[in-house]
Amino acid sequence: MYRHVFALQQVARRTITSSARRERNRVPEKQKLFQEDNGLPVHLKGGATDALLYRATMGLTVFGTGYVLYELWKASFPQKKD
């Protein structure tokens, strides 16, 4: 029984460590990309995905601010009931 558990642990350990060794270290490439002086702010240096996320975030922020102002306006001037 204990041999089976030990063998299973060895297989699991071997699989985890061998898959971790195959992955390449991409940190130096990312550091070079983000330290480049190309006039872009750091939150947009990641490419098209960063630009899309930035625009979506700004759109939602503007929409949310407008909606809050609308609701405040509606709450401050309630409709009169006849």
C-alpha distance (Angstrom), angle and dihedral (degrees) to the residues before:
residue distance angle dihedral
M1 . . .
Y2 3.79 . .
R3 3.81 91.1 .
H4 3.81 90.4 58.9
V5 3.79 92.6 50.5
F6 3.79 91.3 46.8
A7 3.81 91.6 48.6
L8 3.80 90.8 49.6
Q9 3.80 90.5 51.0
Q10 3.80 90.7 50.5
V11 3.82 92.2 51.0
A12 3.79 92.3 47.6
R13 3.80 92.4 47.1
R14 3.81 92.2 47.8
T15 3.82 92.1 49.3
I16 3.79 94.3 49.4
T17 3.80 96.1 46.7
S18 3.81 95.6 43.6
S19 3.81 92.7 50.4
A20 3.80 90.7 49.1
R21 3.81 91.2 53.0
R22 3.79 93.2 53.3
E23 3.80 93.8 60.0
R24 3.78 114.5 95.1
N25 3.80 121.6 -130.8
R26 3.81 106.5 -114.3
V27 3.80 97.5 173.0
P28 3.84 95.4 102.0
E29 3.81 90.5 52.4
K30 3.81 91.7 50.7
Q31 3.81 91.4 46.2
K32 3.80 90.6 53.0
L33 3.82 90.8 48.4
F34 3.79 95.0 49.7
Q35 3.82 95.1 43.0
E36 3.81 93.5 52.5
D37 3.80 113.8 116.6
N38 3.80 100.5 -132.4
G39 3.79 99.6 134.1
L40 3.80 95.5 -105.7
P41 3.79 121.6 124.7
V42 3.79 113.3 -112.0
H43 3.81 93.6 -109.8
L44 3.82 90.5 61.5
K45 3.81 100.1 43.1
G46 3.81 92.7 91.6
G47 3.80 92.9 77.5
A48 3.78 134.9 -121.2
T49 3.80 94.4 -17.5
D50 3.79 91.6 57.1
A51 3.80 91.1 47.6
L52 3.82 91.1 50.0
L53 3.81 92.5 48.6
Y54 3.82 90.6 46.9
R55 3.81 92.9 51.1
A56 3.80 92.4 45.8
T57 3.80 90.8 49.8
M58 3.79 92.8 48.4
G59 3.82 91.3 46.5
L60 3.78 92.2 51.7
T61 3.80 90.1 46.3
V62 3.80 93.1 52.1
F63 3.81 91.9 44.6
G64 3.82 91.6 47.8
T65 3.79 92.7 48.8
G66 3.80 91.0 49.4
Y67 3.78 91.8 48.3
V68 3.81 92.4 49.7
L69 3.81 90.9 50.0
Y70 3.81 90.1 48.9
E71 3.81 91.8 50.7
L72 3.81 91.5 47.3
W73 3.82 90.1 50.7
K74 3.80 90.8 48.4
A75 3.82 91.9 48.3
S76 3.78 94.7 47.7
F77 3.82 93.8 52.4
P78 3.84 106.0 39.2
Q79 3.79 119.2 -170.2
K80 3.79 116.0 -101.1
K81 3.78 115.8 -117.5
D82 3.79 114.5 -135.2
